[in-house]
């Protein structure tokens, strides 16, 4: 018969951070599992010690049949970006006993409430996309690692002009080597810190605000060939048809200045946005716009459909330009689109409209088409006239089997 396993959170001050009952459980355990640092706090333990490293799945499988008294040590709160959630999900015989998390200790040292903070982790995961996830938030707590150090985080944020934030760094919290302090990002970028640290960002100055429908002139564009950008009104209509959510995986094919990809990333903050563009000058403008609008996209210099093989399957695809490879491109997009996903094509000519609708029909996709014939007001002396934009066909496609009445576009 399997024993109930105990997952116990422990602080950087080792045994002194534990309740007497927890210490008793550890002393009586026949199998003690934890990181090397955690196990070093118990040199007198007489049972088996097992170092917890990579390959957690294999460890979980072994624990399914474990019959000995077992304690698993974890840093702070095991359910806060820790192993507790995995163990509780995979093993039914688990009890979790949290300690103070490093985030709690950091906010205590700051003397600030933390229920209104946003939380993110770059511990053991890529920093990619962090810019749009935290932009505009008042307080952000970050778990770090040896690659995504406070200095690396500062340099990353500075690349996106996020100088409104100051940072509080807590090192070795709860241990005799504890050190805390406030830093400007420029200062933090040149500092070295202990490997055990957390970073709290606090907004001290106003952030720029970019609501949906960023003005065309705010984007860097190729000169003298302006006009390649997806115009604001068409951009808003197209993004609405994509039906994005917070975790959407988005492809922007023919991203050009990146206007659609950037607006999409600000909606799909916890998702991923990928762009492909064949023109190097346009791609450079796209990167400048990414920095300005604080969106950390993945963009590649290629002529679609080349480059798409490196992207994960999308929930939404926007095609603003195909470079003459539309039929092959749509086949790839339709094949790889996730269930319930949408593809939106902007076509400036009736030939492209016909080719796209025929291609979607051949792939078993349903389509709806909106013809956007828009004009903008323009002053002329003391009067106002309207100047027409180029008409655009907005073609929206979805797989027939994924269609419900609520899923069809509103025309």
N, C-alpha and C positions, 0 to 999 in steps of 0.2 A: 504494500500500500504506500502510495506516494505521500510525502510530508508536505505541509504547507510551507512554501518558501517565503522568506522575508527579504524584501528589498529595502535597505536602510540608507537614507541619505546621511552623508557625513561632511563636515566642514573642513577647512584647511588647517584647523587646529587639532585635527585627529580625534582621539578618544574624548577629550574634554568637551567636544561639541555634542556628545551623545548623552541621552538620558541613561540613568543607571540600568533600567530595564533593557534598553537596547544593547548595552555593553554585556549584560548577562546573556542575552540571546547569542551574541557573537562568540562569547567564551564557550558556550555550550554547543555551538555549531560543529558539525563533523566535516562540513565542506564550506569554506569561505572563499567567495569569488569577488574580484574587484580589480581595479587598475593597480599597477605596481606601487604607486604612491599610496593608495588606500590600504593595501596589504601591509605596507611598511609601518603603518601605525599600530600593528598588532604582532610584534616580533615574538611574543610568548604564546601565540595561538598554537594549540597542539594538534588540531585537525588538519585535514588537507587544505592547502591553499592553491587556488587556481587563478592565474592572471587572465583578466578579461581584455582581449585584444580584438582584432578584426575577426570576421567570420562569425558574427553573432547568430546566424541561422543554424550553424552546426552546433553551437553551444545550446541553443534553445532545444534542438532535437535531443541532445544528451540529457537535458534537464527534465524532459517529459517522463523519463523512466527513473529518475533519481529518487531513492528512498531514504537517503540520509537527511539529517537536519541540515538545512542549507540556508546560508545568508549571503545575499548579493549586495555589495557596497556600491554606492553611486554618489556622485558629487551633488551636494545641495538637495534640491527637490528632484527626485528621479523622474517626475512627470513633467518637468519643464525642460524641453529639448533634451531629455535624457532617455535612458534605456527602459524606464519604468513603463511607458506606454506600450512598447514592443512586448515586454514580458507579460504584461497584463492581458494583452490581446492574444498572445500565442499560448500562454499557460494559464490554466484555470485555478491552480492552487497557489496563488501569489497574493501576499499582503504587502502593502507599500506604506512606509513610514518616512515621510519627508523631513528634511532638515531645512534650515534657512537657505534660500537660494542666494547665489552671488548677486543677483539683481536686487533682491530685498536688502541685502547688506549695503550695496552701493547707494540705493536711495536713502537708506537710514543715515549713511555718512553725509549725504548731500543735505539731509533734513527736509526732504520733499516727498509729497504724496506720489504714489506710483500707479494708482488705479486708472489714471488717464493717460498713461504712457502707451506707445506702440512698441511691439517687441519683434525683434528679428535676430536671426542667427547666421553668421558667416563662419561658424565653427564646423570645419569639415565639409563645407559646401562653398560653391562659387559666389563671389561678390557680384557677379553679373546680375543686372536688373535692380540692384539696391536703390539706385537713384530715384526711379519712379515710385518705388514702394514706400519711400520715406519722405519724399518731397512734400513740404508744407506742414508736416506733422510737428506738434509743439515739443514733444519729448519722445525720444527713441532710445530704447535699450538694446544694445548689441552684444551678443556673445561672440568672442573672437577665437582665433587659433594662432599657431606659429607662422602661418602664411598671411592671413588677414589680421595683421597686427594693428594696434592703434595708429601707428605711423602710416601703414598702407591704406587704412580706412580714410585717414585725413587727406592723403594724396588723391585718392579716388574722389572724395567729395569736392575737393578743390578743382578737379578737372571739370566738374559740372557747375562750378561757381556757387557752391552752397555755403558761402561764407557767413550766412546769418546764424550758423550754429557755433556754439562753443561746446567743448567736450569735457566731461568729468570721467577720469580714469581711476578705477579702483584695482589695485594690484594686491594679490595674496590676501584677499579680504578674510578677516577672522584669524589670521596667523600672526606670529610675532614679527614677520617681515612685511606686514601690511603697510601700504603707502597709497595715499589718495591725493588728487589734485585736479584743478581746473586748467584747461589749455585752450588757447585759440587754435584753430585747425592748422594755421601756418606753423605755429610752435610745435604742435603735436607731431607734425610730419617729420620733424628733425630729431625726435626723441626716441630713446630705447626704453622698453618696458619689460617687466617680468612676463614670462610666458602665461602665467595665470592672471588674467585681467578681464575686466568688463568695461565697456564704454557706454556712457550715457550722453546722448546729444540733446542739448536744449536750445531751442530757438530764441535768440536774444534780439534779433532784428527782423524786419518784415521780409517775407518771401515774395518773389514775383508770382502773380496769379495768371494762369493761362486756361480760361474756360474752353469748353468745346467750341470749335469754330474759330481757330486762331486766324487773324487777318493775314491775307496772302503776303503783304509787304513785310511782315515780321520774319519771314523765312529767307535765308540766304538762297539766292538763285543764280543760275548761270547767266552771265552777261556776255554779249548784248542779247542773248536769246531768251529773255524772260517770257513767261507764258507757258512753260512746260509743267508748272505746278498744277495739281488738281485744285481747282478753284474752291473757295471756302464753301459756297452753297452746295456744290456737287459733292464735296468731301463729306459734309454733314449728312446728306441724303444717303450716300454710299455706306458710311459707317453705320447709320441706322439700319440699313438692310443687312449688314453683317451680323447684327444681333450679338454683340460681344458681351462677355461676362468677365468677372474679375480675374479668372484663371484661364482665359482663352489663349490658345496657341494660334498665332496669326502669321500668315505669309503676306508680304506686300511685294508683288512681282512688277518690276519696272518702277522701283521706289522713287527714283529721281531725287528730288529735294527731301524726301522722307516725310512729307506733310501728312499723308494718311497713316503711315507707320507710327509716327510720333503721336498723333491723336489717338490711335488705337492703343498704344502703350500706356497712355494716361488713363485709359479705361480699364485695360487688362493689366493692372499694376502687379498682380501676383501671377500673371501668366508669362508668356514669352512672345516676342515679336521678331520676325526674321524678314529681311529685305534682300532683294537681289537687283542689281543695276549694272547695265553694260557700259555706261559712260563714266569714265573716271572723274571728270570734272563735276558731274552731278553728284557722284558719290562723296566727293570731298565736301560739297555743300551740305549733303545729308549729315555728315559727321559734325559739321559746325552747328547745324540745327539741333542735333541730338544733345550736344553740350549746352546749348542755349535753353532748350526746353526740358532738360534734365530727364532724358529718356535713354536708357542704356540698351540699345537694340543690337542685334547681330546682323550686320550687313556684309554682303560679299560682292566682289566685282566679277560679274559673269553675265553671259547672255543666256537667259532662261530658255529652256529648262535646265541648262547646266547650273549646278550649285544646289538645286533643290534636294538632291539625294542626301545632303548632309543635314537637312532640317528634319525635326520631328513631325509626325503627322499633324495636320492643322485642324482646328475647329472652324477657322474662317480664312478665306483667301480673297485678297483684292488684287485685281489685275488692271493696272493703269496703262500698260504697254506690253506688247508681246513680241515685238521685233520680227513679225512675220511668221512665228512658229505657233500660232494660236491653237491649231487642231491638236498637235502633239502635247502642247502645254496643258490644255484642258483635260486631255485624257489622263495625264499624270495627276492633276489636281483632283479630278473626280475619283480616281482610284484610291488616292491616299486620304481623302477627306474623312474625318471622323464622323461617326453617326450623329445625325442632327445638325451637322455643319452646313455652312453656306459659302457659296462662291459669288462674288460680285465683280462684274466686268464693266468698265467704262469704255464705250465705243463712240468714236466721233463720226463714223461713216456708216451708211446703211449696209455696205458690204461686210464690215466687221460684225454688225448686228446679225446679219443673215448667217455668217459663218459660225458665230458663237451659238446661236439658237439651234442650228442644225447639229453642231457638235454635242451640245448638251442633250438633245433628243436621242442621239446615237448612244450616249452613255447612260440612258435611262433616267435622266434628271428632268425635273419640271422647272419651268422658268416663268418669271414675270418681268416685264420691261416697263420702265418709267422713262419717258422722254422729258428731259429737263431743258426747258427753253426759258432762260433767265435773263433779266436785264438789271443793271445797276443804275441808280440815279447819278447824274453828273451835272454840276452847275454850269450854266452858260450865261454870263453876265449876271443879271439879277434874277434869272429864271432857272428852271430845272428841267433837264431832259433825261431820257433813259438811253443807255448804251447797252446793246445786246451782247451777252456772252455766247460763245459757240455752243450750239445745241449738243447735248450729250445724251446718249442712250445708256441708262443704268440697268444692266441685265443681272438679275438675281436668280441663282439656281440652287436647287437642293435635290437630294435623292428622293425618289418617289416613295420608297418604303419608309423613309424617315418623316414623311409629311403627316401632319395632323391639321385639323381646321385652324387651331390656334397658331400653327407654325407658318402658315402662308403669310406672305407679305401683304400689308394693307395698301390697297391701291386707291 
